[in-house]
Amino acid sequence: MTLIATQGKVVSDVLAHEYDPSTAYCREMVTVTVVAGMKIGSVVTAAGVLVVVATTAQASFVVIDETVKDLAPGAASLLCMARGPVKLKASGLQYGVDITTGGQKDAVSVVLAAKGL
């Protein structure tokens, strides 16, 4: 049987540009509650939980830690984009299961934009 190499999401699927990456100015280690299926690009609140409709105004961080895909559900310290100026790729962001419409995603984008993300 032939094996085909596949690759999951990587940071470049989410991050288009970051201010001064050599100093990690925009990055921060955050304690996040990992849930099954969480990926790079997951938008989380300051409390470290995945953003859902009820918490769109609390969107605070975007997970960029590649180890998130291998973690079991529970609390973990993950590298996140915390402040700007940063350009994110909207197509790479992941939300809670109840955020499905463009309007809901736009509401999250407005909150992240206020943080420079």
Order of alpha helices (4+ residues) and beta strands (2+ residues): beta-beta-beta-beta-beta-beta-alpha
